[in-house]
């Protein structure tokens, strides 16, 4: 019954042995933590005094010799400094003289020269020049337009009731003149018999654009005045006439639809008593002779450099169609009188250059009255009608396929709408009749076409 005492004794003996080992510090895994606890619990001053005693003991017991390097040893290296004489310095030190040291002023590392900013300077200078040119060019174009309008304002008021499309504008030197851009000005006049109105466009040089000015040095340009007058249908007969400079005539005969269709032939101006630098294009010979009368030829001979073109047409549709899609109907035509004049601003005062345009403006209104009164002869009228019929037939022939395709699309759309309408109704009999009708139509469409030949009986 006392056997339980034996394990208790064994446990006590083992406990005593382990405590002895911990006290001796052998094989104690927690000795480091116990020392730290001792340091924490003990006096820090005692530990510090023991460390000082150990250091004093070391310095007293051992004669430690420190080999201090000479901090100026690198000055004695002959390879370190080239051209340095050590002997001279040693002799100067013995004699009590100080070495002659020259202090050189080192420049500041930041460069103060403007050479490093030449690109920025050029850019800023270019922008300044561009804006100055923009302001000066815009103001000059505006001055030209105002002077031209002021010079011819009375002439416009004598021929039209309304000068300018806005009657609410205040009375000023440029009232009615509309600025479309820095170099384009327009003027609309209306209220005259035989015409709907007159549109004047001042297309000036782009003086505000530095790039355009540089381009004009290689390809010179000139200020122009373009005038378009829309005539009433009953006040103008059917003919096409044009006189223009050689360069402009080549452009008009190639790009303008009515000239290329009705009068593609260009004849020299010598045959009509006008300068040779003009080309004449006319549909009806008698109309060409009537338009180039003595007054017109005298102005063309007097101002050959100022007149660019004169275009009179009852079939004007504008430039040719350059799109890939062909129109299926003839475009609407207008009866117009169009004039293009050059304004000689360079090389003379502005007032004088504008004054030279007055005879040309008078010629415009002379043409308006002349076209209103002129009528073709019977032969000329028949020829003009034949020409228009020929052009219409050629157009219908060239657009036959396009019109056939458009008609087929319309028929298909009509049948589709009819089918949707029938199918939407609740009438099976009607739907069945429509399907039978559609099948017959499709069978007839697929059947080969055969011609019937009629043979007369003998």
C-alpha positions as CSV (number, residue, x, y, z in Angstrom):
1,X,0.0,0.0,0.0
2,X,3.0,2.2,0.5
3,X,4.2,1.8,-3.1
4,X,2.9,5.3,-4.1
5,X,5.6,6.8,-1.9
6,X,8.3,5.6,-4.3
7,X,7.4,7.9,-7.3
8,X,7.1,10.8,-4.9
9,X,10.6,10.3,-3.7
10,X,11.9,9.9,-7.3
11,X,10.3,13.2,-8.2
12,X,11.8,15.0,-5.2
13,X,15.3,13.7,-6.0
14,X,15.1,14.8,-9.6
15,X,13.9,18.2,-8.6
16,X,16.9,18.7,-6.3
17,X,19.3,17.7,-9.1
18,X,17.8,20.1,-11.6
19,X,18.0,23.0,-9.3
20,X,21.7,22.4,-8.6
21,X,22.4,22.4,-12.3
22,X,20.5,25.7,-12.8
23,X,22.5,27.3,-10.0
24,X,25.8,26.2,-11.5
25,X,24.7,27.7,-14.9
26,X,25.6,24.6,-16.8
27,X,23.3,23.6,-19.6
28,X,20.9,26.4,-18.7
29,X,19.0,27.5,-21.8
30,X,17.4,30.4,-19.9
31,X,20.6,31.8,-18.5
32,X,20.6,34.8,-21.0
33,X,17.2,35.8,-20.0
34,X,18.1,35.4,-16.3
35,X,21.1,37.7,-16.8
36,X,18.9,40.3,-18.5
37,X,16.5,40.1,-15.6
38,X,19.4,40.6,-13.2
39,X,20.6,43.6,-15.1
40,X,17.1,45.0,-15.2
41,X,16.6,44.3,-11.5
42,X,20.1,45.3,-10.5
43,X,21.8,48.7,-10.4
44,X,22.9,50.0,-13.7
45,X,25.5,52.1,-12.0
46,X,27.3,49.1,-10.6
47,X,27.5,47.5,-14.0
48,X,28.9,50.7,-15.6
49,X,31.6,51.0,-12.8
50,X,32.7,47.4,-13.4
51,X,33.1,48.1,-17.1
52,X,35.2,51.2,-16.4
53,X,37.5,49.3,-14.1
54,X,38.0,46.6,-16.7
55,X,39.1,49.3,-19.3
56,X,41.5,50.9,-16.8
57,X,42.9,47.6,-16.0
58,X,43.6,47.0,-19.7
59,X,45.2,50.4,-20.2
60,X,47.4,50.0,-17.1
61,X,48.4,46.5,-17.7
62,X,49.0,46.5,-21.4
63,X,51.0,49.2,-23.2
64,X,48.9,49.7,-26.3
65,X,50.8,51.5,-29.0
66,X,48.6,53.2,-31.7
67,X,50.2,53.7,-35.1
68,X,48.7,57.0,-36.2
69,X,49.0,57.6,-39.9
70,X,50.1,61.0,-41.0
71,X,47.0,62.8,-42.4
72,X,49.2,64.8,-44.8
73,X,51.0,61.8,-46.1
74,X,49.3,62.2,-49.6
75,X,51.0,65.5,-50.1
76,X,54.4,63.7,-50.0
77,X,53.3,61.4,-52.9
78,X,55.1,62.8,-56.0
79,X,52.7,61.0,-58.3
80,X,49.7,62.7,-56.7
81,X,50.7,66.2,-57.8
82,X,52.7,66.9,-60.9
83,X,55.0,69.8,-60.9
84,X,55.1,70.1,-57.1
85,X,58.5,70.7,-55.5
86,X,58.8,69.4,-52.0
87,X,62.3,70.6,-51.4
88,X,61.4,74.2,-51.9
89,X,58.6,74.0,-49.4
90,X,60.9,72.4,-46.8
91,X,63.5,75.1,-47.3
92,X,60.9,77.8,-46.9
93,X,59.7,76.2,-43.7
94,X,63.2,76.2,-42.3
95,X,63.7,79.8,-43.1
96,X,60.4,80.7,-41.6
97,X,58.8,81.8,-44.8
98,X,55.2,81.0,-45.8
99,X,54.6,79.4,-49.2
100,X,53.3,81.7,-51.9
101,X,49.8,80.4,-52.4
102,X,47.9,82.0,-55.3
103,X,44.1,81.9,-54.9
104,X,42.4,81.8,-58.3
105,X,38.8,83.1,-58.7
106,X,36.7,80.2,-59.9
107,X,33.8,81.3,-62.1
108,X,30.3,80.4,-61.1
109,X,29.1,77.2,-62.6
110,X,25.8,78.6,-63.8
111,X,26.3,80.1,-67.3
112,X,24.9,83.5,-67.8
113,X,25.3,83.5,-71.6
114,X,22.2,83.8,-73.9
115,X,23.6,81.3,-76.3
116,X,21.9,78.5,-74.6
117,X,18.5,80.0,-75.1
118,X,18.7,80.8,-78.8
119,X,15.9,78.3,-79.7
120,X,13.5,79.8,-77.2
121,X,14.4,83.3,-78.3
122,X,13.7,82.4,-81.9
123,X,10.3,80.9,-81.0
124,X,9.2,83.9,-79.0
125,X,10.4,86.2,-81.7
126,X,8.5,84.2,-84.3
127,X,5.3,84.3,-82.3
128,X,5.6,88.1,-81.7
129,X,6.1,88.7,-85.5
130,X,3.2,86.4,-86.3
131,X,0.7,88.2,-84.0
132,X,2.0,91.6,-85.1
133,X,1.5,90.6,-88.8
134,X,-2.0,89.2,-87.9
135,X,-3.2,92.5,-86.4
136,X,-1.7,94.6,-89.2
137,X,-2.9,92.4,-92.0
138,X,-6.4,92.2,-90.6
139,X,-6.6,95.9,-90.2
140,X,-5.3,96.5,-93.7
141,X,-7.9,94.1,-95.2
142,X,-10.6,95.8,-93.3
143,X,-9.4,99.2,-94.5
144,X,-9.4,98.1,-98.1
145,X,-13.0,96.7,-97.8
146,X,-14.3,99.9,-96.1
147,X,-12.6,102.2,-98.7
148,X,-14.0,100.1,-101.6
149,X,-17.5,100.1,-100.2
150,X,-17.5,103.8,-99.4
151,X,-16.4,104.5,-103.0
152,X,-19.2,102.5,-104.6
153,X,-21.9,102.9,-102.0
154,X,-23.7,105.6,-104.0
155,X,-23.6,103.5,-107.2
156,X,-25.2,100.6,-105.4
157,X,-27.9,102.8,-103.8
158,X,-28.8,104.2,-107.3
159,X,-29.4,100.7,-108.7
160,X,-30.8,98.9,-105.7
161,X,-33.4,99.8,-103.1
162,X,-31.7,97.8,-100.3
163,X,-27.9,97.8,-99.9
164,X,-27.0,95.2,-97.3
165,X,-29.2,92.4,-96.0
166,X,-29.9,94.0,-92.6
167,X,-31.8,97.3,-92.6
168,X,-31.4,97.6,-88.8
169,X,-27.7,98.4,-89.1
170,X,-26.6,101.8,-88.1
171,X,-25.5,104.3,-90.7
172,X,-21.8,103.9,-90.9
173,X,-19.1,103.7,-93.5
174,X,-19.3,99.9,-93.5
175,X,-23.0,99.3,-92.8
176,X,-24.2,96.3,-94.8
177,X,-20.7,94.9,-95.5
178,X,-20.4,91.6,-93.7
179,X,-17.1,90.2,-92.6
180,X,-17.1,86.4,-93.3
181,X,-13.4,86.0,-92.2
182,X,-10.3,88.1,-91.9
183,X,-9.9,88.3,-95.7
184,X,-13.4,87.8,-97.1
185,X,-16.2,90.4,-97.1
186,X,-19.7,90.0,-98.6
187,X,-22.4,92.5,-99.6
188,X,-26.0,91.6,-100.6
189,X,-28.1,94.1,-102.6
190,X,-31.7,93.7,-103.6
191,X,-34.7,95.6,-104.8
192,X,-34.2,96.0,-108.6
193,X,-36.2,95.1,-111.6
194,X,-35.2,92.0,-113.7
195,X,-33.1,90.5,-111.0
196,X,-33.5,88.9,-107.6
197,X,-30.4,90.5,-106.2
198,X,-26.6,90.9,-106.4
199,X,-24.0,89.2,-104.2
200,X,-20.6,90.9,-104.0
201,X,-17.7,89.0,-102.5
202,X,-14.4,90.7,-101.7
203,X,-11.8,87.9,-101.7
204,X,-8.6,89.7,-100.4
205,X,-5.1,88.4,-99.9
206,X,-4.6,86.6,-96.6
207,X,-2.4,89.4,-95.2
208,X,-3.1,88.2,-91.6
209,X,-1.5,84.8,-92.3
210,X,2.3,84.7,-92.2
211,X,2.3,81.3,-93.9
212,X,0.2,82.6,-96.8
213,X,2.5,85.6,-97.2
214,X,5.5,83.3,-97.5
215,X,3.7,81.1,-100.0
216,X,2.7,84.2,-102.0
217,X,6.4,85.0,-102.5
218,X,6.7,81.8,-104.6
219,X,3.2,81.9,-106.1
220,X,1.9,85.5,-106.2
221,X,-1.8,86.2,-105.6
222,X,-4.0,89.2,-106.0
223,X,-7.1,90.8,-104.4
224,X,-10.3,89.8,-106.3
225,X,-13.9,90.9,-106.5
226,X,-16.5,88.3,-107.4
227,X,-20.0,89.5,-108.4
228,X,-23.1,87.2,-109.0
229,X,-26.4,88.6,-110.2
230,X,-29.5,86.2,-110.3
231,X,-31.8,87.2,-113.1
232,X,-35.5,86.5,-113.4
233,X,-36.5,83.7,-115.8
234,X,-38.6,86.0,-118.0
235,X,-35.9,88.7,-118.2
236,X,-33.1,86.6,-119.8
237,X,-33.0,84.6,-123.0
238,X,-31.4,81.1,-123.3
239,X,-27.7,81.3,-124.1
240,X,-24.3,80.7,-122.5
241,X,-21.5,83.1,-122.9
242,X,-18.1,83.5,-121.3
243,X,-14.9,85.6,-121.8
244,X,-12.0,85.1,-119.4
245,X,-8.2,85.2,-119.2
246,X,-6.4,82.1,-120.6
247,X,-5.7,80.5,-117.2
248,X,-9.2,81.1,-115.9
249,X,-10.8,80.0,-119.2
250,X,-9.0,76.7,-119.0
251,X,-10.3,76.2,-115.5
252,X,-13.9,77.2,-116.3
253,X,-14.1,75.0,-119.4
254,X,-12.9,72.0,-117.4
255,X,-14.7,72.4,-114.1
256,X,-17.9,74.4,-114.7
257,X,-20.7,72.3,-115.9
258,X,-22.6,74.6,-118.2
259,X,-19.5,75.9,-120.0
260,X,-18.1,72.4,-120.5
261,X,-21.5,71.2,-122.0
262,X,-22.6,74.1,-124.1
263,X,-19.5,75.9,-125.2
264,X,-16.3,73.8,-124.7
265,X,-14.5,75.5,-127.6
266,X,-12.1,78.3,-126.7
267,X,-11.3,81.0,-129.2
268,X,-8.7,83.7,-129.0
269,X,-9.8,87.2,-128.2
270,X,-8.1,88.6,-131.3
271,X,-11.1,87.5,-133.4
272,X,-13.4,89.7,-131.3
273,X,-11.2,92.9,-131.1
274,X,-10.1,92.3,-127.6
275,X,-6.6,91.5,-126.2
276,X,-5.1,88.1,-127.0
277,X,-4.8,87.2,-123.4
278,X,-8.6,86.6,-123.3
279,X,-10.4,83.5,-124.5
280,X,-14.0,83.7,-125.7
281,X,-16.5,80.8,-125.2
282,X,-20.0,81.2,-126.7
283,X,-22.9,78.9,-127.4
284,X,-24.7,81.1,-129.9
285,X,-22.6,83.2,-132.3
286,X,-25.1,86.0,-132.5
287,X,-25.3,86.2,-128.7
288,X,-21.5,86.4,-128.4
289,X,-21.3,89.2,-130.9
290,X,-24.2,91.1,-129.1
291,X,-22.5,90.8,-125.7
292,X,-19.1,92.0,-127.0
293,X,-20.2,95.3,-128.4
294,X,-18.1,98.5,-128.7
295,X,-18.5,99.6,-125.0
296,X,-17.5,96.2,-123.6
297,X,-14.5,95.8,-125.9
298,X,-13.3,99.3,-125.1
299,X,-13.3,98.5,-121.4
300,X,-11.6,95.1,-122.0
301,X,-8.9,96.8,-124.1
302,X,-8.4,99.6,-121.5
303,X,-8.3,97.3,-118.4
304,X,-7.0,93.9,-119.6
305,X,-5.3,93.1,-116.3
306,X,-8.3,93.9,-114.1
307,X,-10.9,91.7,-115.8
308,X,-10.6,88.0,-114.9
309,X,-13.8,86.6,-116.3
310,X,-17.4,87.5,-117.4
311,X,-19.9,84.6,-117.4
312,X,-23.5,84.8,-118.5
313,X,-25.6,81.7,-118.5
314,X,-29.2,80.4,-118.2
315,X,-28.0,76.9,-117.4
316,X,-25.7,77.6,-114.5
317,X,-25.5,74.6,-112.0
318,X,-22.1,75.3,-110.5
319,X,-19.1,73.0,-110.7
320,X,-19.2,69.5,-112.1
321,X,-20.3,66.6,-110.0
322,X,-17.1,65.0,-108.7
323,X,-18.9,62.4,-106.5
324,X,-19.0,58.7,-107.5
325,X,-22.8,58.5,-107.2
326,X,-24.5,59.7,-110.4
327,X,-27.6,62.0,-109.9
328,X,-30.8,60.5,-111.3
329,X,-32.3,63.8,-112.3
330,X,-31.1,67.0,-113.9
331,X,-29.9,69.6,-111.4
332,X,-31.8,72.8,-111.1
333,X,-30.5,75.6,-113.2
334,X,-30.2,79.3,-112.6
335,X,-30.0,82.4,-114.8
336,X,-27.0,84.3,-113.6
337,X,-24.5,87.0,-114.6
338,X,-21.1,86.4,-112.9
339,X,-18.1,88.8,-113.0
340,X,-14.5,88.4,-111.6
341,X,-12.3,91.5,-111.3
342,X,-8.7,91.9,-110.0
343,X,-8.0,94.7,-107.6
344,X,-4.5,96.3,-108.2
345,X,-3.6,97.3,-104.6
346,X,0.1,96.7,-105.0
347,X,2.2,99.5,-106.4
348,X,-0.3,102.4,-106.0
349,X,-2.2,104.3,-103.4
350,X,-5.4,102.6,-102.0
351,X,-7.7,105.4,-103.1
352,X,-6.4,105.3,-106.7
353,X,-6.6,101.5,-106.9
354,X,-10.2,101.5,-105.7
355,X,-11.1,104.3,-108.1
356,X,-9.9,102.2,-111.1
357,X,-12.7,99.7,-110.3
358,X,-15.5,102.2,-110.9
359,X,-15.7,101.7,-114.7
360,X,-15.8,97.9,-114.2
361,X,-18.7,98.3,-111.7
362,X,-20.5,100.4,-114.2
363,X,-20.0,97.7,-116.8
364,X,-21.8,95.2,-114.5
365,X,-25.0,97.2,-114.5
366,X,-24.6,97.8,-118.3
367,X,-24.6,94.0,-118.8
368,X,-27.7,93.7,-116.6
369,X,-29.7,96.1,-118.7
370,X,-28.4,94.7,-121.9
371,X,-29.2,91.1,-121.1
372,X,-32.7,92.2,-120.0
373,X,-33.3,93.7,-123.5
374,X,-31.6,91.2,-125.7
375,X,-33.5,88.4,-127.4
376,X,-32.3,85.7,-129.7
377,X,-33.5,85.4,-133.3
378,X,-35.7,82.5,-134.4
379,X,-32.8,80.4,-135.7
380,X,-30.7,81.2,-132.6
381,X,-33.6,80.2,-130.3
382,X,-34.1,76.9,-132.2
383,X,-30.4,76.1,-131.9
384,X,-30.4,76.8,-128.2
385,X,-33.4,74.5,-127.7
386,X,-31.7,71.7,-129.6
387,X,-28.6,72.1,-127.5
388,X,-30.6,71.8,-124.3
389,X,-32.5,68.8,-125.6
390,X,-29.3,67.1,-126.7
391,X,-27.7,67.7,-123.2
392,X,-30.9,66.3,-121.5
393,X,-31.0,63.2,-123.7
394,X,-27.3,62.5,-123.1
395,X,-27.9,62.9,-119.3
396,X,-30.9,60.5,-119.4
397,X,-28.9,58.0,-121.4
398,X,-26.0,58.1,-119.0
399,X,-28.3,57.8,-116.0
400,X,-30.6,55.2,-117.4
401,X,-29.2,52.3,-115.4
402,X,-29.2,54.3,-112.2
403,X,-32.8,55.4,-112.7
404,X,-33.8,51.8,-113.5
405,X,-32.2,50.6,-110.3
406,X,-33.9,53.3,-108.3
407,X,-37.3,52.4,-109.9
408,X,-36.8,48.8,-109.0
409,X,-36.1,49.7,-105.4
410,X,-39.2,51.8,-105.3
411,X,-41.4,48.9,-106.8
412,X,-39.9,46.4,-104.3
413,X,-40.6,48.7,-101.4
414,X,-44.2,49.2,-102.6
415,X,-44.7,45.4,-102.8
416,X,-43.2,44.9,-99.3
417,X,-45.6,47.4,-97.9
418,X,-48.5,45.8,-99.6
419,X,-47.5,42.4,-98.3
420,X,-47.3,43.7,-94.7
421,X,-50.7,45.3,-95.1
422,X,-52.3,42.0,-96.3
423,X,-50.6,39.8,-93.7
424,X,-51.8,42.2,-91.0
425,X,-55.4,41.5,-91.8
426,X,-57.3,38.5,-90.5
427,X,-58.6,37.4,-94.0
428,X,-57.1,34.0,-95.1
429,X,-58.8,34.2,-98.5
430,X,-57.3,37.5,-99.4
431,X,-53.8,36.4,-98.2
432,X,-54.1,33.2,-100.3
433,X,-55.2,35.2,-103.4
434,X,-52.2,37.6,-102.9
435,X,-49.8,34.7,-102.6
436,X,-51.2,33.1,-105.8
437,X,-50.8,36.5,-107.6
438,X,-47.2,36.9,-106.3
439,X,-46.3,33.4,-107.5
440,X,-47.6,34.1,-111.0
441,X,-45.7,37.3,-111.1
442,X,-42.5,35.5,-110.0
443,X,-43.1,32.7,-112.6
444,X,-43.6,35.3,-115.4
445,X,-40.4,37.1,-114.3
446,X,-38.4,33.9,-114.4
447,X,-39.8,32.7,-117.8
448,X,-37.6,33.3,-120.9
449,X,-38.6,36.2,-123.0
450,X,-39.7,35.3,-126.5
451,X,-40.5,37.5,-129.4
452,X,-43.6,36.9,-131.5
453,X,-43.3,37.0,-135.2
454,X,-46.3,37.8,-137.3
455,X,-46.4,36.0,-140.7
456,X,-48.7,37.3,-143.3
457,X,-50.9,34.7,-145.0
458,X,-50.3,34.2,-148.7
